[in-house]
Amino acid sequence: MRRESTLNTETESAYYSYAADTSLVKRLVQPSATATYYFYDNNGARTAMVEGGSPTYYQYGPHGFITAIAPPSSRQLIAKQALELELRKKVRALEEGRRL
């Protein structure tokens, strides 16, 4: 089951969608229609965020703390392209209202 909430200010509204495990899945800000999508691994750690079509990746150290928030290095280009393709598919599914 997905849960949703709304936050309104004088100038804009933000709509939040959460997965059943309470992980934030999507944030939509109006009137700009800016959508941000969040993706997690099986342990619940955020692995990526896509805002305006641009992915941001989260990297973790051995103790589970975030060590970097950035696109992967050029040495990881093939893995980056595969991940971006997968993220695009997930964003498209969410925009079409399909479950992941």
C-alpha positions in Angstrom: 0.0 0.0 0.0 1.3 3.4 -0.9 0.8 6.4 1.4 0.7 10.0 0.3 0.9 13.4 2.0 0.9 17.1 1.1 2.7 20.1 2.3 1.4 23.5 1.3 3.0 26.9 1.6 1.9 30.3 0.3 3.8 29.8 -3.0 3.9 26.1 -3.7 2.6 22.7 -2.8 4.7 19.5 -2.4 3.1 16.1 -2.7 4.9 13.1 -1.2 4.4 9.4 -2.0 5.7 6.7 0.3 6.2 2.9 -0.2 4.6 0.5 2.2 7.9 0.4 4.2 7.6 4.3 4.6 10.5 4.9 2.2 10.0 8.2 0.2 9.4 7.3 -3.4 8.4 10.5 -5.1 8.2 14.2 -4.4 6.2 16.5 -6.7 6.4 20.3 -6.3 3.7 22.5 -7.8 3.3 24.8 -9.7 6.8 24.0 -11.2 5.8 20.3 -11.7 9.3 19.3 -10.5 9.2 15.6 -9.8 11.9 13.8 -7.7 12.1 10.0 -7.5 14.0 8.1 -4.8 15.4 4.5 -5.1 16.6 2.2 -2.4 18.4 -1.1 -2.1 17.0 -4.2 -0.3 18.3 -2.9 3.0 16.5 0.4 2.7 19.5 2.5 2.0 18.9 5.2 -0.7 20.9 4.4 -3.8 19.8 7.1 -6.2 17.6 10.1 -6.7 16.4 11.3 -10.1 15.4 15.0 -10.3 14.6 16.6 -13.6 16.0 13.5 -15.4 19.4 13.9 -13.8 20.4 11.0 -11.5 22.4 11.4 -8.3 24.0 8.3 -6.7 24.7 7.6 -3.1 27.8 5.7 -2.1 28.2 4.0 1.3 31.3 3.0 3.3 31.8 -0.3 5.0 29.9 0.9 8.1 26.8 2.0 6.2 27.5 5.8 6.3 27.2 7.9 3.1 30.7 8.6 1.8 29.7 10.3 -1.5 26.7 11.8 -3.2 27.6 12.1 -6.8 27.6 10.5 -10.2 29.9 7.5 -10.5 33.4 8.0 -11.8 34.1 7.6 -15.5 35.8 4.2 -14.7 32.3 3.0 -13.9 30.7 4.3 -17.1 29.2 0.9 -18.2 27.6 0.4 -14.7 26.5 4.0 -14.6 24.7 3.7 -18.0 23.0 0.4 -17.0 21.9 2.0 -13.7 20.6 5.1 -15.5 18.6 2.9 -17.9 17.1 1.0 -15.0 16.3 4.3 -13.2 14.6 5.7 -16.3 12.4 2.5 -16.5 11.4 2.9 -12.9 10.6 6.6 -13.3 8.5 5.9 -16.3 6.6 3.1 -14.4 6.0 5.5 -11.5 4.8 8.3 -13.9 2.4 5.8 -15.5 1.1 4.8 -12.1 2.5 1.2 -12.2 3.9 -0.5 -9.2 7.7 -1.2 -9.0 
